[in-house]
Amino acid sequence: MNIFGIGLPEMAVIFTIALLVFGPKKLPEIGRSMGKAIRGFQDASRDFESEFTREAKQLEEAVATSSKPATEKLTATTPKEDSTDI
């Protein structure tokens, strides 16, 4: 088990030190608050990603619709050569 480069022995030492510093009654409360903070960060990250994706898709659609008529106008106004004059 290797989380963030920390193995099982290191995690046990950290847990033991936290248990000594905060005590057995305060440790679950700290764990819950850390879990809520991480969950909130993940939710905010997901919201940001979906907002960014939605805006990028709208921008692509706007560019596609605005450039499509412009290319049609160019082909419609471009004079075609008559091959019978040669």
N, C-alpha and C positions, 0 to 999 in steps of 0.2 A: 504494500500500500504506500503510494508515493504521491502526496498532494502538495503541489507548489514546491517540490524538492525537499519536502519534510517527510521523513520515514516514520514508522511506527514508534521506535524508541524516542525520537525527538518529540513526537506528539504526546507521548505518555509523560515526559518531563514537563512539557508546557502545561498539560492538564493538571499535573500534581502541583506545580507552582501556582496556577490559578486557583486551585482548590484551597491552598494554604493562604493565599492573599485575600480572596473574596469570601471564603467559607462555603459550606455546603448549602446554606439557605439562599445565598445570593447568586450562586453559579447558574442555576436554571433560569433565573430572571435575565441574567446577562446573555445567556444562550438564546433565549427567546427574542430579546431586543436585537441581537446581531442577526438572527434569522429574518426578522421583519425588515431590517435595513437592507439585507441582501436581496430579499424578495422585492422590495420597493425599487432597488436599483435595477433589477432584471425587468420589472414592469416598465420602468421609464425607458430603458434601453430598447425594449420591444416596441413601445409607442413611438420612439424616435425613428427606429428603423422603418416601421410601417408608414409613418408620415413622410419620410424621405423617399421611400419607394413610390408612394402615391403621387407626390409632387413631381418626381422624375418622369413618371408615366404620363402625367398631364402635360408636362413640358414637351415630351416626345410627340404626343398627339397634336399639340398646338403647332409644333414645327412641321410635322407631316402634313397637316391640313393647310398651313399657310404656304408651304413650298409646292404643293401639288398644283394649285391653280396657277402659280407663276410659271411652272414648266409647261402647262397647257397653253398659256398665253404666248409663250415663246414659240412653240410649235405652230400655233395658229397664225402668228404674224410673220413668220419666216417665209420669205418668198421661195417658191420651188422653181427650179430651173426646168424649162421645157426642153425635152430631148429632141424635139422635131426641128429646132433651129440649127442643128449641127450639120 
